[in-house]
Amino acid sequence: MSEELNPETPETENEPIKQRKNGLYPGVSDELAESMKSGWADTELHDLAPIAQAGHTARRRAALSARFPGQRLVIPAGNLKTRSNDTEYAFRASTEYAYLTGDQTQDGVLVLEPADDGHLATVYLLPRSDRENGEFWLDGQGELWVGRRHSLTEAEQLLGIPAKDVRELPAALTGATGPVRNVRGHDAGIEAALTDKATAEGDDELRTYLSEARAVKDEFEIGELQKAVDATVHGFEDVVKVLDKAEATSERYIEGTFFLRARVEGNDIGYGSICAAGPHATTLHWVRNDGDVRSGDLLLLDAGVETHTLYTADVTRTLPINGRFTDLQRKIYDAVYESQEAGIAAVRPGAKYRDFHDASQHVLAEKLVEWGLVDGPVERVLELGLQRRWTLHGTGHMLGMDVHDCAAARREAYADGTLEPGMCLTVEPGLYFQADDLTVPEEYRGIGVRIEDDLVVTEDGNRNLSAGLPRRSEDVEAWMAATKQA
């Protein structure tokens, strides 16, 4: 990785260029600086078509405007975060900003200024890096280092929103009057400019609204989620084909295999892939992925591709590494499958959100009583939550641009709410018998099973977006055998 000359952009042409402490060049001559200013072709892009979701983002901003009349609304994309020294993590725009603009560039800020008939929206962005002051080749974020940015004019054409230079925004916000709401936690500079204007209570209300607004997906969003799931199905197929290589190495081979598919067909993984083999499957969020992969054990693979528009899948399959379940593994797996079937059947418009969780948990409690692992009756087990020793987590969650979407919604609008057509959620029951759990027979210990699918609520029930991956134990075995031979 090369070293840039100047990690900090000079604010004016007259400001001395700051050099890296251990850079190899002593400075920039006047002649070189002058040479770098000229001799470059015009690369401005013209007649750009709006991005695919531009019409949807416009409707979302209109709904936001109607909800908060007369108030200035500030929604930042966020800034780069340092990974170590002078390297940064890959940037991912805040969900709220991307949802309302379709833009994903760092340092962007959407501002809705109150007007007589609603709001005037402006997106504040970094313009093309400056060639006059040398920013484009001397700054660590200059175009010759990290690539070309869209000009403000190009951004306006793509997003359908007037664009201005974001470097002017803090001063403008500092002098602003009237009520202001800001989505906190993404841009410290914007928060500092609003420190005496926005309130925590008002900002929380804005974030809550934007979280609840995402609960019902439009047709564009459902299409993107289907793309994410389809790519995820391909990723699971990729993994099955290389299980022998994973046995020779570790869970990291599985993680890397799925990540390749995520980067080829999408933007990234939507969350840290859980590639849990053997007893690691009993750890709900096992993302270290450094364990052994052994024939005869189960692999719990919980992974999702994120699309270029930032919608993520979230799918789990529990697979026999050698392609065949043992009798005990199959018994536990089939119990989880039966539980998931009951949960999926409960997903329909007008049902309570928690109905699918209750239906799934009832089946799992029945199995635990049947197996003699907990004393019944089943109603007592559920009332006291005794099944949770082995089921551990809730049976699903909203899904969208965040893997746990709509997390800031009010409880009455989410967990205690009612399902509507267009809502997207996961159904993911599991049973987990810890390796050190002395309350279960020894042969159960170290077995973890979870099955997770992504559903959209339809007018008459639901549609399983991830139906392309088999779920029944015998179908899983047949699919694995066919995939390995393909």
ROSE-725931 format. One record per residue (C-alpha): residue in one letter; x negated, z negated, y negated. Coordinates in steps of 0.2 Angstrom, whole numbers, padded with zeros to 4 digits, always signed. Layout:
N
AXZY/...
END
This chain:
486
M+0000+0000+0000/S-0008+0005-0017/E-0010-0006-0031/E-0002-0002-0048/L-0012-0003-0064/N+0000-0013-0074/P+0014-0024-0066/E+0022-0028-0083/T+0030-0014-0094/P+0023-0014-0112/E+0038-0016-0124/T+0030-0005-0137/E+0017+0008-0138/N+0006-0003-0148/E+0006-0017-0135/P-0010-0018-0125/I-0008-0013-0107/K-0010-0028-0096/Q-0022-0025-0081/R-0021-0032-0064/K-0034-0046-0063/N-0043-0037-0048/G-0039-0019-0052/L-0052-0006-0050/Y-0050+0003-0066/P-0056-0006-0082/G-0042+0002-0093/V-0034+0017-0099/S-0043+0029-0111/D-0033+0036-0126/E-0036+0053-0119/L-0029+0049-0102/A-0014+0040-0110/E-0011+0055-0121/S-0012+0067-0106/M+0001+0057-0096/K+0014+0060-0110/S+0015+0078-0108/G+0015+0093-0096/W+0030+0087-0086/A+0045+0098-0081/D+0063+0093-0086/T+0071+0086-0071/E+0088+0081-0078/L+0102+0084-0066/H+0118+0093-0073/D+0136+0095-0067/L+0135+0081-0054/A+0151+0077-0044/P+0158+0060-0045/I+0154+0049-0030/A+0167+0048-0016/Q+0174+0031-0021/A+0175+0034-0040/G+0194+0035-0040/H+0195+0019-0030/T+0183+0010-0041/A+0193+0015-0056/R+0209+0008-0048/R+0200-0008-0044/R+0194-0010-0062/A+0211-0007-0068/A+0218-0021-0057/L+0204-0033-0063/S+0208-0028-0081/A+0226-0032-0079/R+0222-0049-0071/F+0211-0055-0085/P+0218-0048-0102/G+0209-0051-0118/Q+0193-0058-0109/R+0176-0050-0108/L+0171-0048-0089/V+0153-0047-0084/I+0148-0042-0066/P+0129-0040-0063/A+0121-0031-0048/G+0107-0043-0047/N+0088-0042-0048/L+0074-0039-0037/K+0068-0055-0027/T+0050-0058-0024/R+0045-0058-0005/S+0027-0063-0008/N+0015-0061-0023/D+0019-0044-0030/T+0030-0037-0016/E+0049-0038-0016/Y+0063-0038-0004/A+0073-0022-0002/F+0086-0023-0016/R+0105-0025-0011/A+0117-0024-0025/S+0130-0039-0027/T+0146-0035-0017/E+0157-0038-0033/Y+0147-0025-0043/A+0146-0012-0030/Y+0164-0014-0026/L+0169-0011-0044/T+0157+0003-0048/G+0150+0011-0032/D+0133+0009-0040/Q+0119+0000-0031/T+0104+0000-0043/Q+0095-0016-0047/D+0098-0024-0064/G+0114-0015-0067/V+0128-0024-0075/L+0147-0019-0077/V+0155-0026-0093/L+0173-0024-0097/E+0176-0027-0115/P+0194-0032-0120/A+0204-0018-0129/D+0222-0016-0136/D+0227-0007-0120/G+0216-0017-0107/H+0198-0016-0106/L+0184-0003-0110/A+0172-0002-0095/T+0153+0001-0098/V+0140+0000-0085/Y+0123-0006-0091/L+0108+0002-0082/L+0089+0004-0083/P+0087+0022-0090/R+0073+0034-0084/S+0056+0026-0085/D+0048+0029-0102/R+0034+0042-0102/E+0029+0039-0120/N+0023+0021-0117/G+0016+0025-0100/E+0029+0014-0091/F+0033+0028-0078/W+0015+0027-0071/L+0008+0010-0076/D+0023-0001-0072/G+0026-0008-0055/Q+0044-0001-0056/G+0039+0015-0064/E+0045+0031-0057/L+0028+0036-0050/W+0028+0020-0040/V+0045+0018-0034/G+0054+0034-0037/R+0066+0042-0049/R+0080+0034-0057/H+0096+0042-0063/S+0097+0045-0082/L+0111+0037-0091/T+0120+0053-0093/E+0118+0057-0074/A+0125+0039-0070/E+0140+0043-0081/Q+0144+0058-0071/L+0142+0050-0054/L+0151+0034-0058/G+0164+0040-0070/I+0160+0025-0082/P+0151+0026-0099/A+0133+0020-0097/K+0121+0011-0109/D+0103+0004-0108/V+0104-0013-0099/R+0089-0019-0110/E+0101-0020-0124/L+0114-0031-0116/P+0107-0049-0117/A+0107-0047-0136/A+0124-0040-0136/L+0131-0054-0125/T+0122-0067-0135/G+0132-0062-0151/A+0148-0059-0142/T+0164-0069-0146/G+0179-0073-0137/P+0182-0079-0119/V+0169-0073-0106/R+0169-0073-0087/N+0154-0069-0077/V+0150-0067-0058/R+0136-0080-0056/G+0121-0081-0045/H+0115-0064-0047/D+0106-0062-0064/A+0098-0077-0072/G+0095-0067-0088/I+0113-0063-0090/E+0118-0081-0087/A+0106-0087-0100/A+0114-0075-0113/L+0131-0082-0108/T+0126-0101-0107/D+0137-0107-0121/K+0151-0094-0118/A+0156-0094-0100/T+0162-0109-0090/A+0160-0113-0072/E+0178-0114-0069/G+0182-0098-0077/D+0168-0089-0068/D+0174-0096-0051/E+0191-0089-0055/L+0184-0072-0057/R+0174-0073-0041/T+0189-0079-0032/Y+0200-0065-0038/L+0187-0052-0033/S+0185-0060-0016/E+0204-0059-0013/A+0205-0041-0020/R+0195-0035-0006/A+0206-0042+0008/V+0217-0027+0009/K+0206-0011+0012/D+0210+0006+0005/E+0208+0022+0015/F+0191+0025+0009/E+0185+0007+0014/I+0193+0009+0031/G+0184+0026+0034/E+0168+0018+0029/L+0171+0003+0041/Q+0174+0016+0055/K+0158+0025+0051/A+0149+0008+0052/V+0157+0004+0069/D+0153+0022+0076/A+0135+0020+0071/T+0135+0003+0079/V+0141+0010+0095/H+0127+0022+0095/G+0115+0007+0092/F+0122-0002+0107/E+0120+0013+0118/D+0102+0015+0112/V+0098-0003+0117/V+0105-0001+0135/K+0094+0014+0137/V+0078+0003+0134/L+0082-0013+0142/D+0068-0010+0154/K+0056-0009+0139/A+0063-0025+0132/E+0060-0034+0149/A+0042-0029+0147/T+0041-0035+0129/S+0054-0047+0122/E+0070-0048+0112/R+0061-0040+0098/Y+0062-0023+0107/I+0080-0024+0106/E+0080-0029+0088/G+0069-0015+0083/T+0079-0002+0093/F+0095-0006+0085/F+0087-0007+0068/L+0081+0011+0070/R+0099+0017+0073/A+0104+0007+0057/R+0092+0015+0046/V+0095+0033+0053/E+0114+0033+0052/G+0116+0020+0039/N+0108+0010+0025/D+0102-0005+0035/I+0109-0018+0046/G+0123-0028+0039/Y+0116-0045+0044/G+0102-0051+0055/S+0104-0044+0072/I+0107-0057+0086/C+0098-0051+0101/A+0100-0067+0112/A+0094-0066+0130/G+0097-0079+0144/P+0099-0096+0136/H+0097-0090+0119/A+0115-0083+0120/T+0121-0101+0118/T+0113-0102+0100/L+0127-0094+0089/H+0115-0086+0076/W+0099-0083+0086/V+0090-0071+0075/R+0072-0076+0080/N+0073-0063+0094/D+0056-0068+0101/G+0062-0073+0118/D+0060-0066+0136/V+0072-0053+0143/R+0074-0056+0161/S+0084-0046+0175/G+0098-0057+0181/D+0101-0065+0164/L+0114-0060+0151/L+0110-0052+0134/L+0122-0057+0120/L+0120-0043+0107/D+0129-0046+0090/A+0124-0033+0078/G+0131-0021+0065/V+0126-0006+0055/E+0129-0006+0036/T+0134+0011+0029/H+0126+0019+0013/T+0141+0012+0003/L+0137-0006+0010/Y+0152-0008+0022/T+0146-0016+0038/A+0152-0017+0056/D+0151-0033+0066/V+0152-0031+0085/T+0146-0041+0100/R+0144-0037+0118/T+0137-0048+0132/L+0128-0037+0144/P+0121-0041+0161/I+0102-0036+0159/N+0101-0028+0176/G+0118-0020+0174/R+0128-0031+0186/F+0136-0048+0183/T+0134-0062+0195/D+0150-0070+0201/L+0148-0085+0189/Q+0144-0074+0174/R+0159-0063+0178/K+0170-0078+0179/I+0165-0084+0162/Y+0165-0066+0155/D+0182-0062+0161/A+0189-0079+0153/V+0182-0074+0136/Y+0189-0056+0139/E+0206-0063+0143/S+0205-0074+0127/Q+0200-0060+0116/E+0215-0050+0123/A+0227-0064+0118/G+0219-0064+0101/I+0220-0045+0098/A+0238-0045+0103/A+0242-0058+0090/V+0235-0047+0076/R+0249-0039+0067/P+0257-0038+0050/G+0267-0053+0045/A+0258-0064+0058/K+0249-0080+0051/Y+0230-0076+0049/R+0226-0090+0061/D+0238-0085+0075/F+0224-0074+0084/H+0212-0089+0083/D+0226-0101+0091/A+0230-0088+0104/S+0212-0086+0109/Q+0208-0104+0109/H+0223-0108+0120/V+0217-0096+0134/L+0199-0104+0133/A+0206-0122+0134/E+0216-0117+0149/K+0201-0110+0158/L+0191-0126+0154/V+0204-0137+0161/E+0206-0125+0176/W+0188-0126+0180/G+0188-0145+0179/L+0176-0146+0164/V+0189-0156+0153/D+0204-0166+0157/G+0221-0158+0153/P+0234-0155+0148/V+0230-0140+0138/E+0240-0146+0123/R+0230-0162+0123/V+0214-0153+0123/L+0219-0142+0109/E+0226-0156+0098/L+0210-0166+0100/G+0199-0150+0099/L+0190-0155+0115/Q+0187-0136+0119/R+0176-0135+0104/R+0161-0142+0114/W+0160-0125+0122/T+0169-0113+0110/L+0160-0120+0095/H+0166-0107+0081/G+0181-0099+0074/T+0188-0084+0083/G+0185-0072+0069/H+0184-0068+0050/M+0187-0055+0037/L+0176-0040+0037/G+0171-0027+0023/M+0156-0026+0011/D+0151-0043+0017/V+0150-0047+0035/H+0160-0063+0031/D+0170-0054+0018/C+0182-0062+0005/A+0173-0079+0008/A+0177-0085-0010/A+0196-0083-0007/R+0208-0097-0009/R+0212-0105+0008/E+0230-0101+0006/A+0226-0083+0003/Y+0214-0082+0018/A+0214-0095+0033/D+0232-0101+0029/G+0238-0084+0024/T+0247-0069+0032/L+0241-0053+0039/E+0245-0037+0029/P+0242-0019+0034/G+0224-0014+0028/M+0216-0030+0032/C+0201-0029+0042/L+0195-0043+0053/T+0185-0048+0069/V+0191-0056+0085/E+0177-0064+0093/P+0180-0079+0105/G+0165-0086+0115/L+0160-0099+0128/Y+0143-0107+0127/F+0136-0119+0140/Q+0120-0126+0133/A+0105-0128+0144/D+0105-0146+0142/D+0123-0150+0144/L+0125-0162+0158/T+0144-0162+0157/V+0145-0145+0166/P+0138-0140+0183/E+0120-0135+0183/E+0124-0116+0187/Y+0134-0115+0170/R+0120-0121+0160/G+0111-0108+0149/I+0126-0095+0150/G+0133-0089+0133/V+0146-0076+0132/R+0154-0068+0116/I+0165-0052+0114/E+0168-0046+0097/D+0178-0031+0090/D+0183-0025+0073/L+0201-0023+0069/V+0212-0016+0055/V+0229-0022+0053/T+0241-0007+0054/E+0260-0005+0050/D+0265-0009+0068/G+0250-0019+0075/N+0232-0016+0074/R+0219-0003+0078/N+0202-0008+0086/L+0189+0001+0077/S+0176-0003+0090/A+0186+0003+0105/G+0172+0015+0109/L+0163+0001+0117/P+0170-0005+0134/R+0175-0023+0136/R+0182-0027+0153/S+0168-0032+0165/E+0169-0018+0177/D+0170-0005+0163/V+0154-0013+0155/E+0145-0011+0171/A+0150+0007+0173/W+0146+0011+0155/M+0129+0003+0157/A+0125+0013+0172/A+0131+0030+0164/T+0122+0026+0148/K+0105+0023+0157/Q+0107+0039+0166/A+0111+0049+0151/
END
